[in-house]
Amino acid sequence: MKPLLEGFNKAFENRTRLAIMSVLVVNNAVDFNTLKETLQVTDGNLASHITALEKAKYLEVRKGFIGRKTNTTYVATREGIKAFKDHLDSLEQFIKDID
């Protein structure tokens, strides 16, 4: 018998990281302010979770300009999308197994 929580991804245990990936998986790219407003988190909180997901190679940071103002957007990587979907599949299987 395999361990009950085996397929869960530690990177998505935090609800903010789970929410960030949820937003990124359904959108091509999302800017910092949109993520912050959507998730209703502080700049520092969002930045720390983005850093953790970037280190895991689950999202990519893209910096550019709109006029003279910097614009930072985030995109889920293929690896990140796969890891996220695998995590959701494990969660779904867990729910089925306890039913």
Secondary structure as UniProt FT lines:
FT   TURN            4..7
FT   HELIX           10..12
FT   HELIX           15..26
FT   STRAND          30..31
FT   HELIX           32..39
FT   HELIX           43..55
FT   TURN            56..57
FT   STRAND          59..66
FT   TURN            67..68
FT   STRAND          69..76
FT   HELIX           78..98
//
